[in-house]
């Protein structure tokens, strides 16, 4: 049985990814931060023997290796947990403390998690890492400006993915940066163009079909390559 580890699985895209991987017959290790906001995930685990939930703060860099010691071999790691930060601010009004928080959750935490969990991936069969990025992190696609906190954090994540792909490709690990689309979540808002199931199904299809030769690519949920 294949095993996947998904961060930020208590809602939105992460929850839909959890549901779809369970339907595929995988064992899912799913993380959540706050129990109060994770009722749907906990309820799903009570009825799903192949779902194991872990309470985790992704920026707790002591907890990451401690959790890794408790887990079996993994085939796939999906770094999905993310934070947008404050909205409706403009040039001249950036909040430095919030910027640090956004950057740490979106760019630093995935790197530290991958470092901690890499030995488990070595033991797995598929050896894949997928980081949920965003098209707003693309330098080429940035024609509107603004969004300094989130944009810069996702651009940094893309750079992390590119470096990881260079470092890990020789040992057979595929690393991808994936854009989930504009999704109807707390972050994306109700006017977004697709729902979480559409996004999750597309992301899974991209991950399933990915090859080692594609490692280091930035790909849309519909399989379209994206520019850095």
C-alpha positions in Angstrom: 0.0 0.0 0.0 1.3 3.4 -1.0 1.6 6.1 1.8 1.3 9.9 1.5 2.0 12.6 4.1 -0.1 15.7 3.7 0.3 18.9 5.7 -2.6 21.3 6.3 -5.1 18.5 5.7 -7.9 19.7 7.9 -9.7 21.9 5.4 -9.6 23.2 1.8 -7.3 21.6 -0.7 -5.5 19.5 1.9 -8.8 17.9 3.0 -9.9 17.2 -0.5 -6.4 15.6 -1.3 -6.9 13.4 1.8 -10.3 12.3 0.6 -9.1 11.5 -2.9 -6.0 9.6 -1.8 -8.2 7.5 0.5 -10.4 6.7 -2.4 -7.4 5.6 -4.3 -6.6 3.1 -1.6 -3.6 4.9 -0.1 -2.7 5.2 3.5 -2.8 8.9 4.3 -0.9 10.6 7.1 -2.6 13.9 7.5 -1.7 16.9 9.7 -3.7 19.6 11.3 -2.7 22.4 13.6 -5.8 23.3 15.7 -8.2 20.6 16.9 -11.0 23.1 17.0 -10.8 23.7 13.2 -10.4 20.0 12.3 -13.7 18.3 13.1 -14.2 17.1 9.5 -10.8 15.5 9.3 -11.1 13.8 12.7 -14.5 12.5 11.8 -13.2 11.2 8.6 -10.4 9.4 10.5 -13.0 7.7 12.7 -14.5 6.0 9.7 -11.3 5.5 7.7 -8.8 2.9 8.9 -6.3 4.1 6.3 -6.2 7.7 7.7 -3.8 8.6 10.5 -4.0 12.2 11.8 -1.2 14.1 13.4 -1.4 17.4 15.3 1.5 19.4 14.0 2.7 23.0 13.9 4.8 23.0 10.7 7.1 25.7 12.1 8.0 23.6 15.2 11.4 22.3 13.9 11.8 20.1 17.0 8.5 18.4 16.4 9.2 17.5 12.7 12.1 15.0 13.3 10.2 13.6 16.4 7.2 12.9 14.3 9.3 11.4 11.5 10.6 8.8 14.0 7.0 7.6 14.5 6.2 7.1 10.8 6.7 4.3 8.3 8.2 4.6 4.8 6.5 7.2 2.6 6.0 7.3 -1.1 4.8 10.9 -1.4 5.1 14.1 0.7 2.7 16.9 -0.1 3.6 20.3 1.5 0.2 21.9 1.4 0.0 24.0 4.6 0.1 27.7 3.8 -0.6 31.2 5.1 -1.6 34.2 3.1 -1.3 36.9 5.7 -3.1 40.2 5.8 -5.1 41.4 2.8 -6.0 44.8 1.5 -2.7 46.5 2.2 -0.6 48.4 -0.3 2.8 49.7 -0.9 4.1 51.6 2.2 2.0 49.5 4.6 3.7 46.1 4.7 3.7 44.4 8.1 7.2 43.0 8.7 6.1 40.6 11.5 3.4 39.2 9.3 5.8 39.0 6.4 8.2 36.9 8.5 5.3 34.6 9.5 4.1 34.1 5.9 7.7 33.5 4.7 8.4 30.9 7.4 5.2 28.9 6.9 5.3 29.0 3.1 9.0 28.7 2.3 11.1 27.7 5.3 8.8 25.1 6.9 8.5 22.9 3.7 12.3 22.7 3.4 12.7 21.7 7.1 9.9 19.1 6.8 11.4 17.6 3.7 14.8 17.5 5.4 13.3 15.7 8.4 11.2 13.2 6.4 13.7 12.5 3.6 14.9 9.2 5.2 11.2 8.0 5.1 11.0 8.9 1.4 14.2 7.0 0.7 12.5 3.9 2.0 9.5 4.4 -0.1 8.8 3.2 -3.7 7.6 6.3 -5.6 9.9 8.9 -4.0 7.9 12.1 -4.9 7.6 15.5 -3.2 4.9 18.0 -4.2 4.9 21.5 -2.9 1.6 23.5 -3.3 2.8 26.8 -4.6 0.9 29.5 -6.4 1.0 31.2 -9.8 1.3 34.5 -8.0 4.9 33.4 -7.1 5.8 33.4 -10.8 8.1 36.4 -11.8 6.8 36.2 -15.3 3.1 36.1 -14.4 3.4 39.1 -12.0 1.9 41.9 -14.0 -0.3 43.4 -11.3 2.0 44.1 -8.5 1.0 44.1 -4.8 0.7 41.0 -2.7 4.2 41.4 -1.5 4.1 39.0 1.4 2.4 36.0 -0.3 4.1 36.5 -3.7 7.6 36.6 -2.3 7.0 33.6 -0.1 5.8 31.5 -3.0 8.6 32.7 -5.2 11.0 31.6 -2.4 9.2 28.2 -2.3 9.6 27.8 -6.0 13.3 28.4 -5.6 13.5 25.8 -2.8 11.8 23.3 -5.1 14.2 24.0 -7.9 17.2 23.5 -5.6 15.7 20.4 -4.1 15.2 19.0 -7.6 18.8 19.5 -8.4 20.0 17.9 -5.2 17.6 15.0 -5.1 17.2 14.0 -8.7 20.5 12.0 -8.7 19.0 9.8 -5.9 15.7 9.3 -7.8 13.4 11.8 -6.0 11.0 13.8 -8.1 10.2 17.3 -6.7 7.4 19.5 -8.1 6.0 23.0 -7.5 2.2 22.9 -8.2 -0.3 25.6 -8.7 -3.7 24.4 -7.4 -5.7 26.9 -9.4 -7.9 29.7 -8.0 -9.9 27.6 -5.5 -12.9 28.2 -3.4 -11.3 28.1 0.0 -11.0 30.4 2.9 -7.9 31.8 1.2 -9.3 31.8 -2.4 -12.7 33.2 -1.5 -16.2 32.3 -2.8 -15.6 33.9 -6.2 -12.8 31.5 -7.1 -13.2 29.6 -10.4 -12.9 25.9 -9.2 -13.8 23.9 -6.1 -11.4 21.9 -3.9 -12.3 18.5 -5.5 -11.5 19.8 -9.0 -8.2 21.1 -7.8 -7.3 18.0 -5.8 -8.2 15.6 -8.7 -6.1 17.7 -11.1 -3.1 17.8 -8.7 -3.2 14.1 -8.1 -3.3 13.4 -11.9 -0.2 15.6 -12.3 1.6 13.9 -9.4 0.7 10.4 -10.6 1.9 11.1 -14.2 5.1 12.9 -13.2 8.4 11.4 -14.0 11.9 12.0 -12.7 12.7 14.0 -15.9 10.0 16.5 -14.9 11.6 17.1 -11.5 12.0 20.8 -10.8 9.1 21.9 -12.9 6.3 24.4 -12.0 3.0 22.9 -13.1 -0.7 24.0 -13.1 -3.3 21.6 -11.6 -4.5 21.0 -15.2 -1.0 19.8 -16.3 0.0 23.0 -18.0 3.7 24.0 -17.4 4.1 27.4 -15.7 6.9 29.9 -16.1 9.1 30.8 -13.1 
